[in-house]
Amino acid sequence: MPITSNAPALPVESSQQASVHSLDSPVELALPRGAILGLSIAAFASGISLRVTDALLPRLASDFSLSLGEAAHVITAFAVAYGFAQLLFGPMGDRFGKYRVVAWGCIACAFTTAACALAESFDFLVIARTVAGATAASIIPLSMAWIGDVISYERRQPILARFLIGQILGLSTGVLFGGYAADHLHWRTPFLTIAVAFVAIGILLLAINRRLPVHAKHVRHAQGSALNRMVHEFVQILSIPWARIVLFTVFAEGAFLYGSFAFIVSHVHQFHGMSLASSGQVVMLFGMGGLLFALTARQFVHRLGESGLSKWGGILVFCAFLVIALARQWWWSIPACFVAGLGFYMLHNTLQINATQMAPERRGAAVAAFAACFFIGQSLGVAVDGALISRIATTGVIVVGGIGVLVLSLNFSRLKAQQIQVGNGRK
């Protein structure tokens, strides 16, 4: 694969995509003000919805007379639905326009999140969280794919990182809000608040979509039934060797990292005797570490390249998770959560940038496949860790997660370095 000369480990796009972005600056300048910011705000709401139940687990377990592992079904259900719904929304974004689908997805999220607040039983809450996960699947992956359509590859990683500031802050806010609600409010309160936010964001995005230029509303028409087209899209993606590597790596990342992360608030709460609100504040620093990376992504890419980012990201997560799991004093979790967030986004953003380029001609479906693998991996990780907690406690679950992230990051770094060498040899 050919490599650009002005940034480390950044392959150039196919000739077709290069022609699309040959007038790179004018394309970006033609976008309406706030187009990417609007998507980042949507990602913020999606991030809150995703992680708000982490800190609510002990409260849900108490209110519904469940074990911690059983209460975690609300996380697993959301992640499973989020992952499999990508198989629908990826091709839908290519067919009807990615920005438009994201906007209407936010409106749908308002209704499904409100359903969570209205749940009268835990079983109904799990069902509502399942539907909420399915609708939320329309937001972040399609936003990334849309950015991939309008921003050239060599400029894309720092812009994607800035877009993901919304998601990063949303993840942190979700944990913090969930912890505060668990201690001082009702567990229904966060869902009602998120539903109102989704309505406002959806209206904003629909207004921006009407002002998008033609090139930013690109759709791809295809013949045949929708099911056959969808199967064909993903078969074509899986036929690419590097795509298979990226998809397997992000699946493992979701299983090991977020399988453990879902129980960090509970670990700090139980082992250090802190309130859920205070535990949520500590874990919120995970997002602040991600924010540091987002703000300095260009410098990180220049110094480390993609293989270095993935390697050191995994090392940082491993060290941080060991500290969180084994430290005898709660305050060690403060720097550890910050470092874990920095390491995660170093690794995950590198995987994301590869996902946007592994099949440029069907980018919506490719990024959807990437997100599907990530969230299906999360659902598996949370389910397995929830079952293991009674045997190895949250301490063991977090240690295993750290080891898994280290192994997969070192392997991806090695494979990425080999890919770069092959690309340099073809120059």
C-alpha positions in Angstrom: 0.0 0.0 0.0 1.5 3.4 -0.9 2.4 5.8 1.8 2.2 9.6 1.9 5.5 11.4 2.6 4.2 14.1 4.8 2.7 12.1 7.7 3.8 8.9 9.4 2.0 5.7 8.3 -0.8 7.4 6.4 -1.7 5.6 3.2 -3.0 7.7 0.3 -6.5 7.0 -0.9 -7.5 5.2 -4.1 -7.3 7.2 -7.3 -11.0 7.6 -7.2 -11.0 9.0 -3.7 -8.0 11.2 -4.4 -9.8 12.9 -7.3 -12.7 13.6 -4.9 -10.4 15.3 -2.5 -8.0 17.0 -5.0 -9.6 20.3 -4.1 -9.3 19.5 -0.4 -9.4 23.0 1.2 -12.3 24.3 -0.9 -14.3 21.2 -0.1 -13.8 21.8 3.7 -14.5 25.5 3.4 -17.7 24.8 1.6 -19.2 23.0 4.5 -21.8 25.0 6.6 -20.5 26.4 9.8 -21.1 24.0 12.6 -21.5 20.9 10.4 -18.8 18.8 12.2 -19.6 20.5 15.6 -23.2 19.4 15.3 -22.1 15.8 14.8 -19.8 16.1 17.8 -22.7 17.3 19.9 -24.7 14.3 18.7 -21.8 12.1 19.7 -21.8 13.7 23.1 -25.4 12.7 23.7 -24.7 9.2 22.3 -21.7 8.9 24.7 -23.9 9.8 27.7 -26.5 7.3 26.7 -23.9 4.6 26.3 -22.2 4.9 29.6 -24.8 6.3 31.9 -25.8 2.8 33.2 -22.3 1.9 34.3 -22.5 3.9 37.5 -26.2 3.0 37.9 -25.5 -0.7 38.2 -25.4 -0.9 42.0 -28.6 1.2 42.2 -30.4 -0.9 39.7 -29.2 -4.1 41.4 -30.6 -2.8 44.7 -33.9 -1.5 43.4 -34.7 -4.6 41.4 -33.1 -7.1 43.8 -30.5 -8.3 41.4 -26.8 -9.2 41.5 -24.3 -6.9 39.9 -23.8 -9.3 37.0 -27.5 -9.5 36.4 -27.9 -5.7 36.5 -25.1 -5.5 33.8 -27.6 -6.9 31.3 -28.7 -3.3 30.6 -25.1 -2.7 29.3 -24.9 -5.9 27.3 -28.3 -5.4 25.7 -27.4 -1.9 24.5 -24.0 -3.0 23.1 -25.4 -6.0 21.3 -28.2 -4.0 19.6 -25.7 -1.2 18.8 -23.4 -3.6 17.2 -25.8 -5.5 15.0 -27.8 -2.4 14.0 -24.6 -1.2 12.2 -25.4 -3.9 9.6 -28.5 -1.8 8.7 -27.3 1.8 9.2 -24.1 1.5 7.3 -25.7 0.7 3.9 -28.6 3.0 4.8 -26.2 5.9 5.2 -24.6 5.2 1.8 -28.1 5.0 0.2 -29.9 7.9 1.8 -27.1 10.2 2.9 -25.1 9.8 6.1 -25.8 13.2 7.6 -29.5 12.9 7.0 -29.6 9.4 8.6 -27.7 10.7 11.7 -30.2 13.5 12.1 -33.2 11.3 12.1 -31.4 8.8 14.2 -31.2 11.4 17.0 -34.9 11.9 16.8 -35.5 8.2 17.1 -33.1 8.1 20.1 -35.2 10.6 21.9 -38.2 8.1 21.8 -36.2 5.0 22.7 -34.4 6.7 25.6 -37.7 8.0 27.0 -38.9 4.4 26.9 -36.0 3.5 29.3 -37.2 6.2 31.7 -40.8 4.8 31.6 -39.8 1.1 32.3 -41.8 -0.4 35.1 -39.8 -3.6 35.4 -36.2 -4.6 34.9 -37.1 -6.8 31.9 -38.8 -3.9 30.2 -35.8 -1.7 31.0 -33.5 -4.3 29.2 -35.9 -4.3 26.2 -35.9 -0.5 26.1 -32.1 -0.4 26.4 -31.9 -2.8 23.5 -34.0 -0.6 21.2 -32.1 2.5 22.5 -28.8 0.8 21.5 -30.2 0.0 18.0 -31.2 3.7 17.3 -27.9 5.1 18.8 -26.0 3.0 16.3 -26.9 5.6 13.6 -24.9 8.4 15.1 -21.1 8.0 15.7 -20.1 5.5 13.0 -22.0 7.3 10.2 -20.6 10.6 11.4 -17.1 9.2 11.1 -17.9 7.9 7.6 -19.3 11.3 6.6 -16.1 13.0 7.7 -14.2 10.4 5.7 -16.2 11.4 2.7 -15.4 15.1 2.9 -11.9 15.2 4.5 -8.8 13.8 2.9 -7.0 11.0 4.6 -3.8 12.9 5.5 -5.9 15.5 7.3 -8.5 13.1 8.7 -7.0 11.8 12.0 -6.7 15.1 13.9 -10.2 16.1 12.6 -11.7 12.8 13.7 -10.0 13.3 17.0 -11.6 16.7 17.4 -15.0 15.3 16.4 -14.6 12.6 19.0 -14.2 15.2 21.7 -18.0 15.1 21.9 -18.1 11.4 22.4 -15.2 11.6 24.9 -17.0 14.2 27.0 -20.2 12.3 26.6 -18.7 9.1 28.0 -17.3 11.0 31.0 -20.5 12.9 31.6 -22.5 9.7 31.4 -20.5 8.0 34.1 -20.7 11.2 36.3 -24.4 11.8 35.7 -25.2 8.1 36.4 -23.3 8.2 39.6 -24.9 11.4 40.8 -28.4 10.1 39.9 -27.7 6.8 41.7 -26.9 8.7 44.9 -29.1 11.8 44.8 -31.8 11.3 42.2 -33.9 8.6 40.6 -32.4 6.2 38.1 -35.0 7.4 35.6 -33.8 11.0 35.6 -30.8 10.6 33.3 -32.9 8.9 30.6 -35.4 11.7 30.6 -32.7 14.3 30.3 -30.9 12.5 27.5 -34.2 12.1 25.6 -34.8 15.9 25.7 -31.2 16.5 24.5 -31.7 14.1 21.5 -34.8 16.0 20.3 -32.9 19.3 20.3 -29.8 17.8 18.6 -31.9 16.1 15.9 -33.6 19.4 15.0 -30.2 21.1 14.8 -28.8 18.4 12.4 -31.8 18.5 10.2 -31.4 22.2 9.8 -27.7 21.8 8.9 -28.4 19.0 6.5 -30.6 21.3 4.4 -27.6 23.6 4.0 -25.1 21.0 3.0 -23.5 21.3 -0.4 -24.1 18.5 -3.0 -20.7 16.8 -2.5 -21.5 16.4 1.2 -24.9 14.7 0.5 -23.4 12.1 -1.7 -25.4 8.9 -2.0 -24.7 5.6 -3.8 -27.6 3.9 -5.6 -27.5 0.2 -6.0 -29.6 -2.4 -7.9 -31.2 -5.5 -6.3 -32.9 -6.2 -3.0 -31.7 -4.4 0.1 -30.8 -7.6 1.8 -28.6 -8.8 -1.1 -26.9 -5.4 -1.3 -26.2 -5.4 2.4 -24.7 -8.9 2.3 -22.6 -8.0 -0.8 -21.3 -4.9 1.0 -20.0 -6.8 4.0 -18.7 -9.7 2.0 -16.6 -7.3 -0.1 -15.2 -5.7 3.0 -14.3 -9.0 4.6 -12.5 -10.0 1.4 -9.8 -7.4 2.2 -7.1 -8.9 4.4 -6.2 -5.6 6.2 -9.9 -5.0 6.9 -10.1 -8.4 8.6 -7.2 -7.5 10.8 -8.7 -4.2 11.8 -12.1 -5.7 12.5 -10.7 -8.5 14.7 -8.5 -6.1 16.6 -11.4 -3.7 17.4 -13.6 -6.7 18.4 -10.9 -7.8 20.9 -10.4 -4.2 22.1 -14.1 -3.9 22.9 -14.2 -7.2 24.7 -11.1 -6.6 26.9 -11.2 -2.9 27.5 -14.9 -2.0 27.9 -15.7 -5.4 29.4 -13.6 -4.3 32.3 -14.3 -0.6 32.2 -18.0 -1.2 32.8 -17.2 -2.4 36.3 -14.6 0.2 37.3 -17.1 2.5 39.1 -18.4 -0.5 41.0 -14.9 -1.6 41.9 -14.0 1.9 43.3 -17.3 2.0 45.1 -17.0 -1.4 46.7 -13.3 -1.8 47.4 -12.7 1.8 48.6 -16.0 2.6 50.2 -16.7 5.6 48.1 -20.1 6.9 47.1 -21.3 6.2 43.6 -21.2 9.9 42.8 -17.6 10.2 43.9 -16.6 7.0 42.1 -18.2 8.4 38.9 -16.1 11.5 39.3 -12.9 9.5 39.5 -13.8 7.4 36.5 -14.8 10.5 34.6 -11.0 11.3 34.3 -10.9 8.4 31.7 -12.6 10.9 29.3 -10.2 13.7 30.3 -7.3 11.5 29.2 -9.0 11.0 25.9 -9.6 14.8 25.6 -5.8 15.4 26.0 -5.2 13.1 23.0 -7.9 14.7 21.0 -6.4 18.2 21.5 -2.9 17.0 20.7 -3.6 14.3 18.2 -1.5 16.0 15.4 1.6 16.0 17.6 1.0 12.4 18.7 0.7 11.2 15.1 3.8 13.2 14.0 6.0 11.8 16.8 4.8 8.2 17.1 3.0 7.3 13.8 0.2 4.7 13.8 2.2 1.7 14.9 3.7 3.7 17.8 0.3 5.0 18.9 -1.2 1.6 19.0 1.7 0.1 20.9 2.1 2.8 23.5 -1.7 3.1 23.9 -2.0 -0.5 24.9 1.0 -0.2 27.3 -0.6 2.7 29.0 -4.0 1.0 29.4 -2.3 -2.1 30.8 -0.4 -0.2 33.4 -3.4 2.0 34.3 -5.7 -1.0 34.8 -3.2 -2.8 37.0 -3.0 0.3 39.2 -6.8 0.6 39.4 -7.3 -3.1 40.3 -4.4 -3.5 42.8 -3.9 -0.1 44.5 -4.8 0.0 48.2 -5.6 3.7 48.2 -8.5 5.1 46.2 -6.6 8.2 45.0 -4.3 6.0 42.8 -7.4 5.6 40.6 -7.3 9.3 39.7 -4.1 9.3 37.6 -4.7 5.8 36.5 -8.1 6.5 35.0 -6.6 9.6 33.2 -3.8 7.5 31.8 -6.2 4.7 30.8 -8.3 7.2 28.8 -5.2 8.6 27.0 -4.0 5.1 26.1 -7.3 4.0 24.9 -7.8 6.9 22.5 -4.2 6.5 21.2 -5.1 2.9 20.3 -8.7 3.3 19.3 -8.3 6.5 17.2 -5.6 4.6 15.2 -8.0 1.8 14.6 -10.7 4.3 13.6 -8.5 6.0 11.0 -7.7 2.6 9.5 -11.4 1.8 9.4 -12.3 4.9 7.4 -9.8 3.9 4.7 -10.0 0.1 4.5 -12.8 0.3 1.9 -13.1 3.9 0.6 -15.7 3.0 -2.1 -18.1 1.7 0.6 -17.0 3.7 3.5 -20.4 3.8 5.3 -20.6 0.0 5.4 -16.9 -0.3 6.3 -17.1 2.0 9.3 -20.4 0.3 10.3 -18.7 -3.1 10.3 -16.0 -1.6 12.5 -18.5 -0.3 15.0 -20.4 -3.5 14.9 -17.3 -5.5 15.8 -16.4 -3.0 18.6 -19.8 -3.1 20.3 -20.4 -6.8 19.8 -17.0 -7.3 21.4 -18.1 -5.0 24.3 -21.3 -7.0 24.8 -19.4 -10.2 24.9 -16.8 -8.8 27.3 -19.4 -7.4 29.7 -21.4 -10.6 29.7 -18.3 -12.8 30.3 -16.9 -10.4 33.0 -20.3 -10.2 34.7 -20.3 -14.0 35.0 -16.7 -14.0 36.3 -17.2 -11.4 39.0 -18.5 -13.9 41.5 -15.2 -15.9 41.1 -12.4 -13.4 40.5 -14.2 -10.2 41.7 -13.9 -6.9 39.9 -10.1 -6.9 40.6 -9.5 -9.9 38.5 -11.8 -8.7 35.8 -9.9 -5.4 35.4 -6.5 -7.2 35.4 -7.6 -9.6 32.7 -8.9 -6.7 30.6 -5.5 -4.9 30.9 -3.6 -7.9 29.8 -5.9 -8.5 26.8 -5.5 -4.9 25.6 -1.7 -5.1 25.9 -1.5 -8.2 23.8 -3.8 -7.0 21.0 -2.2 -3.6 20.8 1.3 -5.0 20.5 0.1 -7.4 17.8 -1.6 -4.6 15.8 1.5 -2.4 16.1 3.6 -5.2 14.7 1.2 -5.8 11.8 0.9 -2.1 11.1 4.7 -1.7 11.0 4.9 -4.6 8.5 2.2 -3.0 6.3 4.2 0.3 6.3 7.4 -1.6 5.3 5.6 -3.3 2.4 4.2 0.1 1.3 7.6 1.7 1.4 9.0 -1.2 -0.7 6.5 -0.6 -3.4 7.4 3.1 -3.8 
